[in-house]
Amino acid sequence: AALPAPRPATRHRAPPRDAVERRLRDVWATVLDRDAADLGIEDDFQLCGGHSLLWVRLLAEIGRVFARPVATADFIDATTIARQADILRRRDGDDGPVLPDSVVLLRQGNAGRPLFLVHAALGGVDIYDQLARHLPPGPTVLGLPAPGLDGHQAPLSDLRQLAAHHLTTLRQCQPRGPYALGGWSLGGVVAFEIARQLREIGETVDVLALIDSYTSACLRRLEGDDDVQTLDRAFARDVGAVAPDTDPQRQALLRGLYLAHGRALADYRPVPCDAPMTLLRTAQPIVDDETLGWAEWAACGLDIQVVPGTHHSVLKAPEVASLAVILGHVLSLSEVAS
């Protein structure tokens, strides 16, 4: 997801006013590979050379340095050191949960078990920032990014292995069910397989929300071959819609993730899962199957909710507000039932 439009540059670089701002400036300098003396507390992150992937690294590093969870929903408009320091001061003493490094806190909640949102083909979870902000008050929202997104390990090209990786991670955050899982596009397919593996070991999954997610069989009918050329065309389309500010170096990393995840989806053959499933299908589907291929795999039935927008607009304003209301209703019904 793109960062907010950068704020105009200040004429002079205002120095830090306290220890919080000094530590933040050091974090910025590390992430941006800049001299701390060249950074002012009113400078905008993008104008200092930042972009969406560095933003994710920045928030993770802030969380590490200040030893507290950093919710992307809280920081989405805080693109200067001064604004970030204000947020950290207000939250002083609120340590929150301790999360694994591979989990992104999208929103700090105040009730119920967390909602886990799984990455799509490009690997990041910043696509869910607006959804997390618009969801009704309640659960904490946690993002599960793809292994390999940091460039330090190879991406996984087997969907069952990818789901098993995330299952291990989410159980570090929540050892026992009931679990609430969701994801957009490929993320919904991975969430489905995570739910199936959880049910296989006797755990309860009471929310499985697939946001405009298509089975591989459904996509094959739409796009034909699963060769590299087909995946490259899909990558060019999706990166333009989801991450338009991508520079060539990051684009190469994202392409590797996308191709690996494309192969994982193409090779994946689902088996029925007996978790309650909700398909949040857009009002303008790209196939003529209203179940998007999921009917035969939903052992407990498939609840279909139609949401405004298209495949690539459903997580963006204004459509995301309607999606958040419907998903919030699904979550609240599961809480009442449990």
WOMO-V691276 format. One line per field, one symbol per residue. psi: psi as a letter, one per 40 degrees, with the letter a starting at -180 (. if undefined). burial: 1 if it has 16 or more other ideal C-beta (glycine too) atoms within 10 Angstrom, else 0. A space follows every 50 residues. Layout:
psi->???
burial->???
This chain:
psi->iiiihiiiiidihhiieadddddddddddddefihdeehieeiiddeeei addddddddddddddefiihhdddedegeiddddddddddehegdaihii dehhhdhhaeiiiihhhiiadedieededddddeiiibiihhhgihhede eeiiihehddddddddddddeddgdiaiihiiihbddddddddddddddd eeihhehghhgfhiidddddddebifidddddddddddddddgefhiddd ddddddddddddddddehhiiihfihhhhghiegieieheefeedeegde ihhhhhiiaideedeiieddddddddddddddddddd.
burial->10100000000001010001111110111011010000111111110101 11111101111110010111111111011111011011001000000010 01111111100111111111111111111111111001111111111111 00001110110110111011001100111111111111111111111110 00101111111111110111000001000110011001100110010001 00111011111111110101001011111111001000101111001100 01010011101101110011011101110110011000
